[in-house]
Amino acid sequence: MVETKTETNMTSAGKVEKSEAEWRKELTPTQYAVLREKATERPFSGEYEHEQRTGTYVCAGCGQTLFESDAKFDSGCGWPSFTQPAGESQVDEERDVSHGMIRTEVLCSKCSGHLGHVFNDGPGPTGLRYCINSAALKLEPK
């Protein structure tokens, strides 16, 4: 099925699609590197690693809700960590075999931006650790 654009930069499947030039114009260089080029910010360098305010974490690329602060925990890994996304359809997961490792990449389901990775070494109730780059997020405090 061929997707048609129903509004500016939005496909009929509800996905955000922009040109590389549009992404570069809208994102900071760090956000672009992480979200569009799958870069990873240095551990312990992101603005949300130690953030404790309540709120909702949204995608820095498209604004989709991704994680709630009540799912955030301090994993000590150097990146913001969450036990689960805000909803089942908020993130997509793909197998990542880059850098000589086998991992599960986490992507925004709306704009396909790279968020980070998910590991099965987190606390209850899910046992998961969504290890997410701060540059991929924006906190909307409550």
N, C-alpha and C positions, 0 to 999 in steps of 0.2 A: 504494500500500500504506500503510495506517495503522500507524504505529509504536506499540507498546504499551510501557509501562514495566514492566521486568522486576525492577528493584530500585530503591531510592530514587534519584531523579534520573538514572536511566540508561535510555535507550531500548533497544529490541531491537536496534538497529543499533550499540550500544556507545557512543552519544553521551551526554555529560553535559548535562542540561538542568536549569536552576535558574531560579527567578523572579528578577526584578530585586532584590527585597528580600533573597533568599538570597545573591546575588552581593555586594551591598553589605555584608552582615553579615560575609562571609568574607574579603573583599579589603580592602586599604588603599585610601584614596581615590585614590592614584596608580595602583595596580594596576587598580582599577575603571575609571578613565578610559582607561587604555591597552587593557586586555583587552576591555572591554565597550562602550566608546564610541569606540574607534579613535583615541585621542589619541596623541601622540608626546611622549616626554620630551625636554627640552632637550638638545641635543648636549653631550657631555663632562660630563654630570651624573649618569649612571647608575652604580650600584655595580659593575657587571661590565665596564665598558669596558676597564679596565686589569688585570682579574683574570688571574692566571697560574697559579693552582692547577689541578691535574688533577682531573677529575671529570666529572659528567654534569649538564647543564643540563635542568631539567624545567620544565613549564608551572606558573606561579605560581597558575593557576586550578584545575587538575585533577591536577597531578602527573605527567602523561604525559612520558616521556623525549622530548626534542626534539633536543638537540645534544650532542656529546661535545667535551671540551676540546681534543682533538687536531685538531679541525676549526676551531678558533678562530684568528684572526689579527688583527693590528693594521692596520686599513685606513686609520686616520687620519680617519675620517668622523664620529667622536663617539659612536658606538654600538658595542656588541659585534658583531663580524662573524664569520661562519662560512662555510666553503666548501661545506658540505652538512649536511642534517639527519642525525640518528642512524639513520634508516631511511626507506625510500621512503614508508611510510604515516603517518609522524609529523606531517607538515604538509600542509595544503591550500593551494592558490594560487588567487587570484581577480584578475581585472582590476580595477584601481582608477583611476578617472578624476577623483578629487577634487583640489581645489586647482590646477586647470588643468594637471595633469600626467597622463601615462599611465604607470602603474607596475603591478607585480605584487605584490599584498598576500599576506603569509604569515599563515596562521591555524593554530592548534592543531587537528588533525584530530579530537580527542576532545571538546573543549568549544567549538570555534569561536571561541576568544579571539584577538583581534588581537595578532600578535607584532611585525610590522614589514613590511619589503619585501625583495624579492630583485632584484638587479641583475646584469647580465652583464659586470661589470668586475672580477671577482675573480681571484685567482691560480689556478694549476693545483692539482689536476688537473681541477677542474670548470669553472673560469672564472667561477664564481658568487660573489656576495657577499650572503649573507643578513644584512641589517642589522636587528638585533633590539633592541627596547627592553629594558633591564635589568629594568624593572618587570614585564615579562611572564615573567621567568625566576626560578628558584631554583637555585642551584648545590648539588649534592650532592657534596662533595669525596671523593676516593678516598684 
